[in-house]
Amino acid sequence: MIGAWLERGSLRVRDDLPCAAAGFGKVVVRVLVAGICGTDLELIRGYRKFEGVPGHEFVGVVEEGPARC
């Protein structure tokens, strides 16, 4: 999976991230639109130690998950 990766204050694109998988209490979402917020920018500036995929503001469609009844 391709995604933005933040590590030691450096943001880069990675193409070796594991594919998402649905599980208990989890769904797979196909992201249609994503945004970068002020917190993401502060993480790049070193506001907090963070390693991983930044971002939490998105709009998407559930692709896979438990059936709803």
C-alpha positions as CSV (number, residue, x, y, z in Angstrom):
1,M,0.0,0.0,0.0
2,I,1.2,3.5,-0.7
3,G,1.1,6.2,2.0
4,A,2.7,9.2,3.5
5,W,5.1,8.2,6.4
6,L,6.4,10.5,9.1
7,E,9.5,9.5,10.9
8,R,12.0,11.7,12.9
9,G,10.5,14.8,11.5
10,S,10.8,13.7,7.9
11,L,7.8,13.1,5.7
12,R,8.1,10.7,2.7
13,V,6.0,8.5,0.5
14,R,6.4,4.8,1.1
15,D,5.2,2.0,-1.2
16,D,5.8,-0.9,1.2
17,L,3.1,-0.3,3.8
18,P,1.0,-3.4,4.7
19,C,-2.5,-3.5,3.1
20,A,-5.3,-2.7,5.5
21,A,-7.5,-5.6,6.6
22,A,-10.9,-5.7,8.3
23,G,-11.1,-7.4,11.6
24,F,-13.1,-7.4,14.8
25,G,-14.4,-3.8,15.2
26,K,-12.5,-2.6,12.2
27,V,-13.4,-1.8,8.6
28,V,-11.4,-1.0,5.4
29,V,-12.1,2.5,4.1
30,R,-11.3,3.6,0.5
31,V,-10.3,7.2,1.1
32,L,-11.7,9.6,-1.4
33,V,-10.5,13.0,0.0
34,A,-8.0,13.6,2.8
35,G,-6.8,16.7,4.5
36,I,-3.7,17.8,6.4
37,C,-4.5,19.7,9.6
38,G,-2.5,22.0,11.9
39,T,-1.6,19.1,14.2
40,D,-0.1,17.1,11.3
41,L,2.1,20.1,10.4
42,E,3.1,20.5,14.0
43,L,4.1,16.8,14.2
44,I,6.4,17.4,11.2
45,R,7.9,20.3,13.2
46,G,8.6,18.0,16.1
47,Y,5.6,18.9,18.4
48,R,5.4,15.2,19.6
49,K,7.4,12.1,18.9
50,F,5.4,10.3,16.2
51,E,6.2,7.6,13.7
52,G,3.6,6.4,11.2
53,V,1.0,7.6,8.8
54,P,-0.2,11.1,9.7
55,G,-3.7,12.4,9.2
56,H,-7.1,11.7,10.6
57,E,-9.3,13.9,8.5
58,F,-10.8,12.1,5.5
59,V,-13.9,11.1,3.6
60,G,-14.3,7.6,2.3
61,V,-16.4,4.6,1.5
62,V,-16.4,1.4,3.6
63,E,-15.0,-1.3,1.3
64,E,-14.9,-4.3,3.7
65,G,-16.2,-5.0,7.2
66,P,-18.6,-6.9,9.3
67,A,-22.2,-7.2,8.0
68,R,-24.7,-4.9,9.7
69,C,-28.1,-6.2,10.8
